[in-house]
Amino acid sequence: MSDMLVLDGVTKGYNRGKPGEVNVLNGASLRVAAGEVVALVAPSGAGKSTLLHIAGLLDTPDDGVVEIGGTRMNGLGDKARTETRRREVGFIYQFHHLLPEFTAAENIVLPQLANGTSRRDADARALDLLGHVGVAQRAGHRPAAMSGGEQQRVAFCRALANKPRLLLADEPTGNLDPATSDRVFDALMTLVRETGLSALIATHNLELASRMDRVVRLDAGRLG
């Protein structure tokens, strides 16, 4: 099985060489195979978000290798990194970050239009994705008219709008109550499995982590 994501010896720190220097990642290494769903577990402040941002090309490591889909990302210019991120990577955050003035379907259509998809095809994919997570009936509703769980399901669909091969999620159910979190996570896993995505999902919830293919822990800047 080929690797969709490779992190090899990744280091990252802030205020290098200055008072208050902070080392966040210290040689972190990880491989996520094609179609594999990996749970990333660590306490708050351990560097999960930094790791996800580096994996998703939103940040660059001080040292180490990042590969996505077999292509080395180190040294790519901003334009190439942006194109790779748009084509290959989907992001889900703890808060949904939906655009409040647009409907659920429109929030999923917009990134597709920005990627060159026709409006007809973008509309069809938005409705298909919403149906997969059980909120097709909310397609015409704005975020304010939806529950927190419904909003987050729409955010899942938006992350997958452009058919990425790698999904990165940072505490995707962290703002939800336990019962809603369980239902929403089930919807996410169904979507991931049906689309054959590789996924790295950060969570504090060990029960949710146990449902994934593998659990890795970030401790003292290293993965194990």
C-alpha positions as CSV (number, residue, x, y, z in Angstrom):
1,M,0.0,0.0,0.0
2,S,1.5,3.4,-1.0
3,D,1.8,6.3,1.4
4,M,-0.4,9.3,0.9
5,L,1.3,11.4,3.6
6,V,4.9,11.1,4.8
7,L,6.5,13.2,7.5
8,D,10.1,12.4,8.1
9,G,12.2,14.0,10.9
10,V,10.0,17.2,11.0
11,T,11.1,19.9,13.4
12,K,9.4,23.2,14.1
13,G,10.1,25.9,16.7
14,Y,9.3,29.5,17.3
15,N,11.6,32.4,18.3
16,R,14.6,30.4,17.2
17,G,17.8,31.8,18.9
18,K,15.8,34.3,20.9
19,P,14.7,34.4,24.5
20,G,11.5,32.3,24.9
21,E,12.5,29.9,22.2
22,V,9.9,27.1,21.9
23,N,10.5,23.8,20.2
24,V,7.2,22.3,19.2
25,L,8.2,19.4,16.9
26,N,11.4,17.5,17.4
27,G,12.0,15.0,14.6
28,A,8.3,13.9,14.2
29,S,7.9,11.1,11.7
30,L,4.7,9.6,10.3
31,R,3.4,7.7,7.3
32,V,-0.3,7.6,6.4
33,A,-1.1,5.0,3.8
34,A,-3.6,5.4,1.0
35,G,-7.1,4.8,2.4
36,E,-5.8,4.7,6.0
37,V,-7.5,6.7,8.8
38,V,-5.1,7.6,11.6
39,A,-6.0,9.2,15.0
40,L,-3.6,11.8,16.3
41,V,-3.8,12.0,20.1
42,A,-2.0,14.5,22.3
43,P,-2.7,16.9,25.2
44,S,-3.6,20.6,24.5
45,G,-0.5,22.6,23.5
46,A,1.5,19.6,22.4
47,G,1.7,20.7,18.8
48,K,-1.2,18.9,17.0
49,S,-2.3,21.9,15.1
50,T,1.3,22.8,14.1
51,L,1.8,19.2,12.8
52,L,-1.5,19.4,10.8
53,H,-0.6,22.7,9.4
54,I,2.7,21.4,8.2
55,A,1.2,18.3,6.8
56,G,-1.4,20.4,4.9
57,L,1.2,22.9,3.6
58,L,-0.2,25.8,5.6
59,D,3.2,26.0,7.4
60,T,6.7,24.9,6.6
61,P,9.0,22.8,8.9
62,D,12.4,24.1,10.0
63,D,13.8,20.7,9.0
64,G,12.6,17.4,7.8
65,V,10.7,16.1,4.8
66,V,7.0,16.4,3.8
67,E,5.6,14.3,1.0
68,I,2.0,14.2,-0.3
69,G,1.0,11.6,-2.8
70,G,4.6,10.5,-3.3
71,T,5.8,14.1,-4.2
72,R,8.2,15.9,-2.0
73,M,6.8,19.3,-0.9
74,N,10.1,20.8,0.4
75,G,11.3,23.7,-1.7
76,L,8.1,24.3,-3.6
77,G,7.1,27.9,-4.2
78,D,3.9,29.4,-2.7
79,K,2.0,28.9,-5.9
80,A,2.8,25.2,-6.2
81,R,2.1,24.7,-2.5
82,T,-1.3,26.4,-2.9
83,E,-2.2,24.4,-6.0
84,T,-1.2,21.1,-4.2
85,R,-3.2,22.0,-1.1
86,R,-6.3,22.9,-3.2
87,R,-6.1,19.7,-5.2
88,E,-5.0,17.2,-2.7
89,V,-5.9,18.3,0.9
90,G,-9.2,18.9,2.7
91,F,-9.3,20.6,6.1
92,I,-11.8,20.3,8.9
93,Y,-11.5,22.4,12.1
94,Q,-13.0,22.3,15.5
95,F,-15.4,25.2,14.6
96,H,-17.2,24.9,11.2
97,H,-16.2,28.3,9.8
98,L,-19.1,28.3,7.3
99,L,-19.8,31.5,5.5
100,P,-23.0,32.8,7.2
101,E,-24.5,34.6,4.3
102,F,-24.5,31.5,2.1
103,T,-26.6,28.3,2.3
104,A,-25.3,24.9,3.2
105,A,-25.1,23.9,-0.5
106,E,-23.5,27.2,-1.5
107,N,-20.8,26.8,1.1
108,I,-19.9,23.5,-0.7
109,V,-20.3,24.9,-4.2
110,L,-18.0,27.9,-3.7
111,P,-14.7,26.1,-3.3
112,Q,-15.6,24.0,-6.4
113,L,-16.2,27.1,-8.5
114,A,-12.9,28.5,-7.3
115,N,-11.3,25.3,-8.5
116,G,-12.8,25.6,-12.0
117,T,-15.8,23.2,-11.6
118,S,-18.9,24.1,-13.5
119,R,-21.9,25.4,-11.5
120,R,-24.0,22.5,-12.6
121,D,-21.5,19.9,-11.5
122,A,-20.7,21.8,-8.3
123,D,-24.4,21.9,-7.3
124,A,-24.8,18.2,-8.0
125,R,-21.7,17.3,-5.9
126,A,-22.9,19.5,-3.0
127,L,-26.3,17.8,-2.9
128,D,-24.6,14.3,-3.1
129,L,-22.2,15.1,-0.2
130,L,-25.0,16.5,1.9
131,G,-27.0,13.4,1.3
132,H,-24.1,11.2,2.4
133,V,-24.0,12.9,5.8
134,G,-27.8,13.0,6.3
135,V,-28.4,16.7,5.9
136,A,-29.7,17.0,2.3
137,Q,-32.9,18.6,3.7
138,R,-30.7,21.5,5.0
139,A,-29.2,22.3,1.5
140,G,-31.1,25.7,1.3
141,H,-30.6,26.7,4.9
142,R,-28.0,29.2,6.1
143,P,-25.7,28.2,9.0
144,A,-27.7,30.2,11.6
145,A,-30.8,28.0,10.9
146,M,-28.9,24.8,11.5
147,S,-27.8,23.0,14.7
148,G,-24.1,22.7,15.6
149,G,-24.0,19.1,14.5
150,E,-25.6,20.0,11.1
151,Q,-23.2,22.8,10.6
152,Q,-20.2,20.6,11.2
153,R,-21.5,18.0,8.8
154,V,-21.7,20.7,6.2
155,A,-18.1,21.6,7.0
156,F,-17.1,18.0,6.4
157,C,-18.8,18.2,2.9
158,R,-17.0,21.5,2.1
159,A,-13.7,19.9,3.0
160,L,-14.3,17.1,0.5
161,A,-15.9,19.3,-2.2
162,N,-12.8,19.2,-4.5
163,K,-12.3,15.5,-4.1
164,P,-9.0,15.6,-2.1
165,R,-7.0,12.5,-1.4
166,L,-5.9,13.6,2.1
167,L,-8.1,14.8,4.9
168,L,-6.7,16.6,7.9
169,A,-9.0,17.3,10.8
170,D,-8.3,19.2,14.0
171,E,-10.7,18.1,16.8
172,P,-13.6,17.9,14.3
173,T,-16.2,17.1,17.0
174,G,-14.6,19.1,19.9
175,N,-17.4,21.7,20.1
176,L,-20.2,19.2,20.2
177,D,-22.0,17.5,23.1
178,P,-21.1,13.7,23.5
179,A,-24.3,12.4,21.8
180,T,-24.0,14.7,18.9
181,S,-20.3,14.2,18.6
182,D,-20.8,10.4,18.3
183,R,-23.4,10.8,15.5
184,V,-21.4,13.4,13.6
185,F,-18.2,11.3,13.9
186,D,-20.1,8.3,12.4
187,A,-21.1,10.5,9.5
188,L,-17.5,11.6,9.0
189,M,-16.2,8.1,9.0
190,T,-18.9,6.9,6.6
191,L,-17.9,9.7,4.2
192,V,-14.2,9.0,4.5
193,R,-14.6,5.2,4.0
194,E,-17.0,5.6,1.0
195,T,-14.6,8.0,-0.7
196,G,-11.4,6.0,0.1
197,L,-9.7,9.0,1.6
198,S,-6.5,8.9,3.7
199,A,-7.1,10.9,6.9
200,L,-5.2,12.2,9.9
201,I,-7.7,13.2,12.6
202,A,-6.6,14.9,15.8
203,T,-8.9,14.2,18.8
204,H,-8.9,14.1,22.6
205,N,-11.6,11.5,22.5
206,L,-10.0,8.1,23.0
207,E,-13.2,6.3,22.2
208,L,-13.4,8.0,18.8
209,A,-9.7,7.4,18.3
210,S,-10.3,3.6,18.8
211,R,-12.6,3.5,15.8
212,M,-9.9,4.5,13.4
213,D,-7.3,2.2,11.8
214,R,-4.4,3.3,14.0
215,V,-3.6,5.7,16.9
216,V,-0.4,7.8,17.1
217,R,0.5,9.9,20.0
218,L,2.4,13.2,19.9
219,D,4.7,13.5,23.0
220,A,7.6,15.9,23.5
221,G,7.5,16.8,19.8
222,R,7.7,13.2,18.5
223,L,5.2,10.7,17.2
224,G,4.9,7.2,18.5
